Amino acid sequence: MPRTTEQASSMKENLKNTSRIMIVEDEIIIADLLKHLLRRNGYEVTEIVSTGAEAIRCVSADRPDLILMDILLIGDMDGIEAAQTIMERFFIPIIYLTAHADEETIQRAVKTGSYGYIIKPFNETTIHATIEMALSKHRLERELRRRNEELQNLTAHIETIREEERKKISREVHDYLGQALTALRIDSSWLEKRLAGSGTGGELAAKAKNMMQLIDETLENVRNICSELRPGVLDHLGLGAAIEWQCGEVRKRTGINFIFSSYPDEISVDNDIAVTFFRIFQEIITNAVRHAGATEIAINLVKTESELTMTVRDNGVGISSEQMQDPRSIGLIGMRERARYAGGILHIMGKKGMGTEVSISIPL
């Protein structure tokens, strides 16, 4: 059945694209041709500029949906340099335009994460298809970014709640259970002395003494539980002291030798950053004890004006690349997420038989 004029007009209107596109091209004739082709395909041309620096300024003022960027531009900044700056700052998709498709240029363009590459002279169909593919890819990436950001925020919120709950439980266990056990210890001691002094309560006095020993053991366990939940040394003495305390606790259980160094000697940082570093450190040590078979672990903590860095090296079996990329390695994923949410970077390096090194840097 033939289409009516109204149907054809409606279909054409539906196909019309309202995406806003900037042209960065220093040859006026080519720029005008691109402008004509884009408008004919329903796109809105926001700006036509001839230099990379001008492109960055215009993008900052009026964000287009996509940029057609000539690689060879007049001025000190070529198209690839301008594109890299724009994508890092504004996350706007860029399609490169060039008459030169040498391998070196292509490799430079690929490294910037471009969304396409159009060779001069232009073909209208190719331009339209490349633009639509770039816009579609960018929409998907933007949605993925949004979802990742939501997940990171949720993870951070959960971690914050967990830390607050740990602190609350630790405080309540210490205050209520610790006090009750201490009172029982005092009463048991009083009872044991009275029974031992009566001359007739030998067996009962022995029972009372056993009760005191059991209470002492329970008190020690309560202190350990409180420390595991939230080390008081972290809140009162800081990150360096907390790491040294944790090293001492692990040394007592495993015999592993720890070498700790800090510069400066006293490091003061925001509480959230201290907690992030300490929890990552705990996970690193747990992995080293469980999987590395290490006998020595070296920790180096360094604070500069701009960042805090911690490096942990062990002399164990060494983590493999497969283990580093294993999606079931929840501990490694947790460390990366903690570092990422704090705006930091976590690196893991390992070589078979030569140990593992984990480094984390967070800006201050």
Phi, psi and omega in degrees: 000125183292146180281144176281166178298322180295319179297316180296320179295321179295317179297319180297321180293321179295327181281345183297134183256133181256014181295142183261126188234135174259141177251126176243100188207128183267000175257114188300318182297316180293320179298317179295321178297315179299317180301316179297314181295320181293314180296325179294334178264011172091006180272155175260126178267116184278316183211154167234115181234164188243354181229158179295318181297319179294323179299317180297317179297317182291321178298320180297325183275323186218096188289112175280170177278335183201155179232132169263114191241116173291138182285317181265107182240158173287158179100182184282341185247122177277177185296325182292318177297316179296318181297318180299316179297315182295316182291326179290320184275321192239351180051055177248133182292143183229134174248129182274145174241133179196154172261356183244113184249040179290158187298320181298317179296317180299318180295320177297318181293319181298321183295338179278353180076040182291167184254006179168172187208113183246127181268133173285149355289155189277151171242125186302318180295318180296317179300311182299314181296318181295319179297314182295321177295320180294317179295320179295316178298319181293322178299317179295317180294322179296319177294321178296318177300316181298315180294320177297320179295320177298317180295320179295319179294320178296316179299316179297319179297317179297317180296321178297316178297318180299316180297319179295320179293319177300315180297317181295313181296317179301316181295318181291319178297316180295315185288312187271305182292319179298316180294319179297318179292322178297318177298318177298321179298317180295314180295320179295321178296316177300315182296317181297319179294319180294317181292320179293326182280345182284338181081354182239356185246043182303313182291319179293323178297321178295321177297317180297321178295320177297322177299317179298319179297318179295320178295319178299317179295319180294319177300319178296319178295321178298316178299319179295318179297316179299320180292322179292320179295312181199099181301122179299331181297331179294319181283327187261327185245347175104179187295312182301314179296322179294320178295317178298320177299314180297320177300316180297320179295317180291322179300319180296325183276326191243339184082002179294137178272130180247137175240112184246131176227147183219138175223122352293175183299317179254117181247122179245122180222168177303144185301320181297319179293319178300316179296318179301311180297317184294317180293322176296317179300317178301318180292321178299313181295320178301314179296320181296319180291318185283320193242333190276333185065033184281150174249348180213138179227129179251132180239129178234121181245123184228131176243127173246184179294332187255338184204163174244129184233137174232131177238129180236120180239136174238165181254033183276204187287340180091130180281143180268162179296327178296318178294323180295328183262000183294120180293349178270357179279079186299323180299314179295318179298317179298319179297315181298318181294319177300314181295317183296317181295327178281003180083015184255184181230136177240127179243139176235126179230136179211151177220135186305126178078000184235017174083183183230144176234129176240128177232142178226134177233131179231129179292147180258000000 
